Amino acid sequence: MSDLDGPEVGRSAAGASPSLEYLQEQQAYYSGSSARVRRLYLGSEVVLLILLVVSIVINGDESVPRRVLQLVAGAAALVRGLAGIFKWHDRWTTYRLSAETLRGEKVLFQAGGGDYFGVPNRDVVLAERVVGYGKREVLGWAAAQRAQGPNESPGGVERPGTDVPARPTD
């Protein structure tokens, strides 16, 4: 086979299994995403804690204008709202679980254990399992989006002007 023919079917130019390469790409994505949203989640929690402590301290100090307390409380509400909308904690645990699931799949594949034991073409089994896992992730995400309903924002809060009942009059 010459260099112009390309890699052998079922192998990449580097000689690795395309299924294993795809698994490694997916694992790197989920691991990196997990680390990123973990930092966002933990950072937001630290900022929120600081803002709450500052609000307690300035609430007891008569020399601090009330406007400052309102700004600090508003910033704390903003941080909590962002964490709720973007669901950093949920995404962190979901991405970490996905990365670890794929890591376990890689170990089983490389060791020839589990569903890969005695299978003549382990690459096909690996491809089916990794692609299947990705499809389940997407279907789960789509179901969660549909469950929110068309009138809800990502954080589950009713959007203004979308079938919101009028306030009762006194």
GROMACS elastic network, one bead per residue, 0.5 to 0.9 nm:
[ bonds ]
;  ai    aj funct       b0    kb
    1     4     6  0.80973   500
    1     5     6  0.63447   500
    1     6     6  0.82660   500
    1     7     6  0.87534   500
    1     8     6  0.85897   500
    2     5     6  0.55067   500
    2     6     6  0.76316   500
    3     6     6  0.59729   500
    3     7     6  0.80264   500
    4     7     6  0.89169   500
    5     8     6  0.83372   500
    6     9     6  0.87446   500
    6    12     6  0.86902   500
    6    13     6  0.71840   500
    7    10     6  0.81599   500
    7    11     6  0.61397   500
    7    12     6  0.57265   500
    7    13     6  0.51017   500
    7    14     6  0.83383   500
    7    15     6  0.77177   500
    8    11     6  0.54438   500
    8    12     6  0.72871   500
    8    13     6  0.80427   500
    8    15     6  0.83378   500
    9    12     6  0.79692   500
   10    15     6  0.89633   500
   10    16     6  0.85607   500
   10    17     6  0.63075   500
   10    18     6  0.64553   500
   10    19     6  0.84592   500
   10   123     6  0.80269   500
   11    14     6  0.76870   500
   11    15     6  0.52808   500
   11    16     6  0.55684   500
   11    17     6  0.50119   500
   11    18     6  0.59137   500
   11    19     6  0.89540   500
   12    15     6  0.50533   500
   12    16     6  0.55338   500
   12    17     6  0.63464   500
   12    18     6  0.59051   500
   12    21     6  0.85006   500
   13    16     6  0.76288   500
   14    17     6  0.88910   500
   15    18     6  0.88087   500
   16    19     6  0.85251   500
   16    20     6  0.71292   500
   16    21     6  0.69171   500
   17    20     6  0.51203   500
   17    21     6  0.61916   500
   17    22     6  0.86000   500
   17   123     6  0.67758   500
   18    22     6  0.60554   500
   18    23     6  0.85013   500
   18   123     6  0.79518   500
   18   127     6  0.83143   500
   19    22     6  0.51182   500
   19    23     6  0.61538   500
   19    24     6  0.86201   500
   19   123     6  0.59093   500
   19   124     6  0.75441   500
   19   125     6  0.89469   500
   19   126     6  0.61834   500
   19   128     6  0.87740   500
   19   130     6  0.79422   500
   20    24     6  0.61370   500
   20    25     6  0.86019   500
   20   106     6  0.73806   500
   20   109     6  0.85092   500
   20   123     6  0.75021   500
   20   126     6  0.73789   500
   20   127     6  0.78271   500
   21    24     6  0.50761   500
   21    25     6  0.62142   500
   21    26     6  0.86608   500
   22    25     6  0.50151   500
   22    26     6  0.61633   500
   22    27     6  0.84769   500
   22   127     6  0.81667   500
   22   130     6  0.80937   500
   23    26     6  0.51122   500
   23    27     6  0.59949   500
   23    28     6  0.85103   500
   23   102     6  0.67660   500
   23   103     6  0.84517   500
   23   105     6  0.85493   500
   23   106     6  0.73867   500
   23   126     6  0.83165   500
   23   127     6  0.81045   500
   23   130     6  0.63919   500
   23   131     6  0.88174   500
   24    28     6  0.60202   500
   24    29     6  0.84942   500
   24   102     6  0.80696   500
   24   103     6  0.83011   500
   24   106     6  0.81225   500
   25    28     6  0.51492   500
   25    29     6  0.61717   500
   25    30     6  0.87282   500
   26    29     6  0.50162   500
   26    30     6  0.61909   500
   26    31     6  0.84326   500
   26    98     6  0.88821   500
   26    99     6  0.77321   500
   26   102     6  0.77652   500
   26   130     6  0.85813   500
   26   134     6  0.87445   500
   27    30     6  0.52421   500
   27    31     6  0.59242   500
   27    32     6  0.83816   500
   27    98     6  0.75236   500
   27   100     6  0.78608   500
   27   101     6  0.86420   500
   27   102     6  0.58777   500
   27   103     6  0.67967   500
   28    31     6  0.50944   500
   28    32     6  0.58898   500
   28    33     6  0.83312   500
   28    99     6  0.74440   500
   29    32     6  0.52460   500
   29    33     6  0.59669   500
   29    34     6  0.84047   500
   29    95     6  0.87294   500
   29    99     6  0.80225   500
   30    33     6  0.50383   500
   30    34     6  0.58881   500
   30    35     6  0.85540   500
   30    94     6  0.87736   500
   30    95     6  0.50870   500
   30    96     6  0.66718   500
   30    97     6  0.85884   500
   30    98     6  0.63183   500
   30    99     6  0.51010   500
   30   100     6  0.88459   500
   31    34     6  0.50750   500
   31    35     6  0.62955   500
   31    36     6  0.86984   500
   31    95     6  0.66772   500
   31    96     6  0.62332   500
   31    98     6  0.80832   500
   31    99     6  0.53029   500
   31   100     6  0.82255   500
   32    35     6  0.51806   500
   32    36     6  0.62043   500
   32    37     6  0.87584   500
   32    95     6  0.86111   500
   32    99     6  0.89552   500
   33    36     6  0.50453   500
   33    37     6  0.61648   500
   33    38     6  0.83031   500
   33    91     6  0.85047   500
   33    92     6  0.75890   500
   33    95     6  0.64876   500
   33    96     6  0.83107   500
   34    37     6  0.54453   500
   34    38     6  0.58903   500
   34    39     6  0.85907   500
   34    91     6  0.72032   500
   34    93     6  0.72487   500
   34    94     6  0.78404   500
   34    96     6  0.53649   500
   34    97     6  0.89339   500
   34    99     6  0.81621   500
   35    38     6  0.50487   500
   35    39     6  0.62754   500
   35    40     6  0.87609   500
   35    92     6  0.73295   500
   35    95     6  0.86741   500
   35    96     6  0.81879   500
   36    39     6  0.53224   500
   36    40     6  0.64512   500
   36    41     6  0.87716   500
   36    92     6  0.80873   500
   37    41     6  0.59470   500
   37    42     6  0.84315   500
   37    87     6  0.89677   500
   37    88     6  0.54667   500
   37    89     6  0.74267   500
   37    91     6  0.67870   500
   37    92     6  0.54188   500
   37    95     6  0.88082   500
   38    41     6  0.50897   500
   38    42     6  0.59967   500
   38    43     6  0.81690   500
   38    88     6  0.69227   500
   38    89     6  0.70151   500
   38    91     6  0.83230   500
   38    92     6  0.53389   500
   38    93     6  0.83973   500
   39    42     6  0.52816   500
   39    43     6  0.56740   500
   39    44     6  0.82742   500
   39    88     6  0.89017   500
   39    92     6  0.89844   500
   40    43     6  0.50988   500
   40    44     6  0.59607   500
   40    45     6  0.85448   500
   40    83     6  0.83977   500
   40    88     6  0.66549   500
   40    89     6  0.87296   500
   41    44     6  0.52140   500
   41    45     6  0.62641   500
   41    46     6  0.87652   500
   41    83     6  0.68669   500
   41    87     6  0.83417   500
   41    88     6  0.51323   500
   41    89     6  0.58014   500
   41    92     6  0.79051   500
   42    45     6  0.50340   500
   42    46     6  0.62297   500
   42    47     6  0.86315   500
   42    88     6  0.88065   500
   42    89     6  0.84457   500
   43    46     6  0.51653   500
   43    47     6  0.61615   500
   43    48     6  0.84933   500
   44    47     6  0.50892   500
   44    48     6  0.59749   500
   44    49     6  0.85084   500
   44    79     6  0.62717   500
   44    80     6  0.76266   500
   44    82     6  0.85889   500
   44    83     6  0.70184   500
   45    48     6  0.50332   500
   45    49     6  0.60985   500
   45    50     6  0.86106   500
   45    79     6  0.82311   500
   45    80     6  0.81943   500
   45    83     6  0.86063   500
   46    49     6  0.50879   500
   46    50     6  0.61989   500
   46    51     6  0.86098   500
   47    50     6  0.51169   500
   47    51     6  0.61354   500
   47    52     6  0.86070   500
   47    76     6  0.79213   500
   47    79     6  0.76419   500
   48    51     6  0.50824   500
   48    52     6  0.61285   500
   48    53     6  0.86315   500
   48    75     6  0.82893   500
   48    76     6  0.54620   500
   48    77     6  0.83760   500
   48    79     6  0.63861   500
   48    80     6  0.71266   500
   49    52     6  0.51364   500
   49    53     6  0.62152   500
   49    54     6  0.85689   500
   49    76     6  0.83839   500
   50    53     6  0.51957   500
   50    54     6  0.60935   500
   50    55     6  0.85360   500
   50    76     6  0.88729   500
   51    54     6  0.50626   500
   51    55     6  0.60554   500
   51    56     6  0.86665   500
   51    72     6  0.61506   500
   51    73     6  0.72608   500
   51    75     6  0.74177   500
   51    76     6  0.58148   500
   52    55     6  0.50425   500
   52    56     6  0.63062   500
   52    57     6  0.87333   500
   52    72     6  0.79026   500
   52    73     6  0.74121   500
   52    76     6  0.68704   500
   53    56     6  0.51523   500
   53    57     6  0.62951   500
   53    58     6  0.87175   500
   54    57     6  0.50923   500
   54    58     6  0.60822   500
   54    59     6  0.83074   500
   54    69     6  0.85444   500
   54    72     6  0.75427   500
   55    58     6  0.52761   500
   55    59     6  0.58002   500
   55    60     6  0.86924   500
   55    68     6  0.87709   500
   55    69     6  0.59228   500
   55    70     6  0.86006   500
   55    72     6  0.61886   500
   55    73     6  0.66172   500
   56    59     6  0.51564   500
   56    60     6  0.66545   500
   56    69     6  0.88123   500
   57    60     6  0.56055   500
   57    61     6  0.67475   500
   58    62     6  0.78187   500
   58    63     6  0.85415   500
   58    64     6  0.62958   500
   58    65     6  0.87437   500
   58    66     6  0.87531   500
   58    68     6  0.81244   500
   58    69     6  0.65455   500
   59    62     6  0.74363   500
   59    64     6  0.78752   500
   59    66     6  0.79905   500
   59    69     6  0.65855   500
   60    64     6  0.87831   500
   61    64     6  0.58374   500
   61    65     6  0.88776   500
   62    65     6  0.74732   500
   62    66     6  0.86598   500
   64    67     6  0.83211   500
   64    68     6  0.68827   500
   64    69     6  0.78535   500
   65    68     6  0.56283   500
   65    69     6  0.71774   500
   66    69     6  0.51587   500
   66    70     6  0.62774   500
   66    71     6  0.87246   500
   67    71     6  0.61844   500
   67    72     6  0.86679   500
   68    71     6  0.50907   500
   68    72     6  0.62382   500
   68    73     6  0.85806   500
   69    72     6  0.51423   500
   69    73     6  0.60765   500
   69    74     6  0.84308   500
   70    73     6  0.51042   500
   70    74     6  0.59582   500
   70    75     6  0.85184   500
   71    75     6  0.60853   500
   71    76     6  0.85917   500
   72    75     6  0.50765   500
   72    76     6  0.62554   500
   72    77     6  0.86983   500
   73    76     6  0.50454   500
   73    77     6  0.62431   500
   73    78     6  0.86057   500
   74    77     6  0.50449   500
   74    78     6  0.61243   500
   74    79     6  0.86752   500
   75    79     6  0.62184   500
   75    80     6  0.86374   500
   76    79     6  0.51816   500
   76    80     6  0.62392   500
   76    81     6  0.85133   500
   77    80     6  0.51226   500
   77    81     6  0.59555   500
   77    82     6  0.85627   500
   78    82     6  0.61113   500
   78    83     6  0.85874   500
   79    82     6  0.52296   500
   79    83     6  0.62795   500
   79    84     6  0.86865   500
   80    83     6  0.51608   500
   80    84     6  0.62563   500
   80    85     6  0.87139   500
   81    84     6  0.50431   500
   81    85     6  0.60936   500
   81    86     6  0.85625   500
   81   155     6  0.79212   500
   82    85     6  0.50813   500
   82    86     6  0.59933   500
   82    87     6  0.79913   500
   82    88     6  0.88341   500
   82   155     6  0.84128   500
   83    86     6  0.54593   500
   83    87     6  0.55239   500
   83    88     6  0.59118   500
   83    89     6  0.78316   500
   83   155     6  0.87902   500
   84    87     6  0.50384   500
   84    88     6  0.75484   500
   84    89     6  0.87969   500
   84   154     6  0.85126   500
   84   155     6  0.55554   500
   84   156     6  0.85732   500
   85    88     6  0.83802   500
   85   153     6  0.78939   500
   85   154     6  0.54730   500
   85   156     6  0.76217   500
   85   157     6  0.88296   500
   86    89     6  0.87233   500
   86    90     6  0.89246   500
   86    91     6  0.83208   500
   86   154     6  0.72964   500
   86   155     6  0.70349   500
   87    90     6  0.54066   500
   87    91     6  0.60912   500
   87    92     6  0.84916   500
   87   154     6  0.88199   500
   87   155     6  0.76763   500
   88    91     6  0.51110   500
   88    92     6  0.59026   500
   88    93     6  0.86733   500
   89    92     6  0.50994   500
   89    93     6  0.64068   500
   89    94     6  0.86069   500
   90    93     6  0.54209   500
   90    94     6  0.61007   500
   90    95     6  0.85534   500
   91    95     6  0.58704   500
   91    96     6  0.83000   500
   92    95     6  0.53491   500
   92    96     6  0.60585   500
   92    97     6  0.85569   500
   93    96     6  0.50736   500
   93    97     6  0.60331   500
   93    98     6  0.85544   500
   94    97     6  0.51490   500
   94    98     6  0.62032   500
   94    99     6  0.86781   500
   95    98     6  0.50402   500
   95    99     6  0.61384   500
   95   100     6  0.86064   500
   96    99     6  0.51115   500
   96   100     6  0.61595   500
   96   101     6  0.84922   500
   97   100     6  0.51907   500
   97   101     6  0.59954   500
   97   102     6  0.85889   500
   98   101     6  0.50632   500
   98   102     6  0.61957   500
   98   103     6  0.85215   500
   98   133     6  0.86943   500
   98   137     6  0.88070   500
   99   102     6  0.52588   500
   99   103     6  0.61218   500
   99   104     6  0.87099   500
  100   104     6  0.61545   500
  100   105     6  0.85452   500
  101   104     6  0.52025   500
  101   105     6  0.62788   500
  101   106     6  0.87366   500
  102   106     6  0.61687   500
  102   107     6  0.86987   500
  102   130     6  0.75406   500
  102   133     6  0.87882   500
  103   106     6  0.50705   500
  103   107     6  0.63715   500
  103   108     6  0.87771   500
  104   107     6  0.51198   500
  104   108     6  0.62723   500
  104   109     6  0.85535   500
  105   108     6  0.51923   500
  105   109     6  0.60653   500
  105   110     6  0.86032   500
  105   126     6  0.79132   500
  105   129     6  0.84643   500
  105   130     6  0.82865   500
  106   109     6  0.50270   500
  106   110     6  0.60664   500
  106   111     6  0.84557   500
  106   126     6  0.84576   500
  107   110     6  0.52369   500
  107   111     6  0.60179   500
  107   112     6  0.83152   500
  107   113     6  0.82283   500
  108   111     6  0.51597   500
  108   112     6  0.57603   500
  108   114     6  0.61037   500
  108   115     6  0.79210   500
  108   116     6  0.69566   500
  108   117     6  0.86752   500
  109   112     6  0.51264   500
  109   113     6  0.65014   500
  109   114     6  0.80219   500
  109   115     6  0.82364   500
  109   116     6  0.59225   500
  109   117     6  0.85225   500
  109   122     6  0.71832   500
  109   123     6  0.83617   500
  109   125     6  0.89821   500
  109   126     6  0.70366   500
  110   113     6  0.78755   500
  110   116     6  0.87215   500
  111   114     6  0.88629   500
  111   116     6  0.82710   500
  111   117     6  0.84348   500
  112   115     6  0.80061   500
  112   118     6  0.73482   500
  112   119     6  0.83071   500
  112   122     6  0.79835   500
  113   116     6  0.52249   500
  113   118     6  0.83129   500
  114   117     6  0.56705   500
  115   118     6  0.84127   500
  115   119     6  0.77701   500
  115   122     6  0.86285   500
  115   125     6  0.77990   500
  115   126     6  0.89856   500
  116   119     6  0.54961   500
  116   120     6  0.86154   500
  116   121     6  0.85448   500
  116   122     6  0.56851   500
  116   123     6  0.89311   500
  116   125     6  0.71705   500
  116   126     6  0.80193   500
  117   120     6  0.88438   500
  117   122     6  0.83614   500
  118   121     6  0.89801   500
  118   122     6  0.85422   500
  119   122     6  0.56771   500
  119   125     6  0.82969   500
  120   123     6  0.89472   500
  121   124     6  0.58274   500
  121   125     6  0.70997   500
  122   125     6  0.51340   500
  122   126     6  0.61174   500
  122   127     6  0.85812   500
  123   126     6  0.50383   500
  123   127     6  0.60537   500
  123   128     6  0.85678   500
  124   127     6  0.50941   500
  124   128     6  0.61703   500
  124   129     6  0.86015   500
  125   128     6  0.51779   500
  125   129     6  0.61577   500
  125   130     6  0.86339   500
  126   129     6  0.51301   500
  126   130     6  0.60506   500
  126   131     6  0.83887   500
  127   130     6  0.52958   500
  127   131     6  0.59171   500
  127   132     6  0.81531   500
  128   131     6  0.53305   500
  128   132     6  0.57523   500
  128   133     6  0.84146   500
  129   133     6  0.60202   500
  129   134     6  0.86214   500
  130   133     6  0.50712   500
  130   134     6  0.62981   500
  130   135     6  0.86872   500
  131   134     6  0.50526   500
  131   135     6  0.61975   500
  131   136     6  0.86886   500
  132   135     6  0.50399   500
  132   136     6  0.62370   500
  132   137     6  0.86575   500
  133   136     6  0.51584   500
  133   137     6  0.63125   500
  133   138     6  0.88102   500
  134   137     6  0.50550   500
  134   138     6  0.63315   500
  134   139     6  0.86610   500
  135   138     6  0.51243   500
  135   139     6  0.60897   500
  135   140     6  0.84830   500
  136   139     6  0.50556   500
  136   140     6  0.59859   500
  136   141     6  0.84975   500
  137   140     6  0.51586   500
  137   141     6  0.62022   500
  137   142     6  0.86628   500
  138   141     6  0.50523   500
  138   142     6  0.61256   500
  138   143     6  0.85896   500
  139   142     6  0.50327   500
  139   143     6  0.60964   500
  139   144     6  0.85841   500
  140   143     6  0.51350   500
  140   144     6  0.62329   500
  140   145     6  0.86796   500
  141   144     6  0.51487   500
  141   145     6  0.62747   500
  141   146     6  0.87533   500
  142   145     6  0.50602   500
  142   146     6  0.62427   500
  142   147     6  0.85848   500
  143   146     6  0.51176   500
  143   147     6  0.60618   500
  143   148     6  0.87373   500
  144   147     6  0.50227   500
  144   148     6  0.64251   500
  145   148     6  0.53689   500
  145   149     6  0.72014   500
  145   150     6  0.88051   500
  145   154     6  0.82300   500
  146   149     6  0.55265   500
  146   150     6  0.75813   500
  147   150     6  0.87909   500
  148   151     6  0.78621   500
  148   152     6  0.60212   500
  148   153     6  0.78722   500
  148   154     6  0.76241   500
  148   155     6  0.89052   500
  148   156     6  0.65505   500
  149   152     6  0.58087   500
  149   153     6  0.87081   500
  149   156     6  0.88523   500
  150   153     6  0.81910   500
  150   162     6  0.89628   500
  151   156     6  0.89577   500
  151   157     6  0.84758   500
  151   158     6  0.59982   500
  151   159     6  0.58408   500
  151   160     6  0.86560   500
  151   162     6  0.59827   500
  151   163     6  0.78105   500
  152   155     6  0.75711   500
  152   156     6  0.53279   500
  152   157     6  0.54376   500
  152   159     6  0.56135   500
  152   162     6  0.87901   500
  153   156     6  0.53426   500
  153   157     6  0.53996   500
  153   158     6  0.63471   500
  153   159     6  0.61092   500
  154   157     6  0.74200   500
  155   158     6  0.89203   500
  156   159     6  0.89531   500
  158   161     6  0.88889   500
  158   162     6  0.76830   500
  158   164     6  0.76086   500
  159   162     6  0.59997   500
  159   163     6  0.87762   500
  159   164     6  0.80303   500
  160   163     6  0.81767   500
  160   164     6  0.68417   500
  161   164     6  0.61547   500
  162   165     6  0.89420   500
  163   166     6  0.89069   500
  164   167     6  0.89780   500
  165   168     6  0.87652   500
  166   169     6  0.88760   500
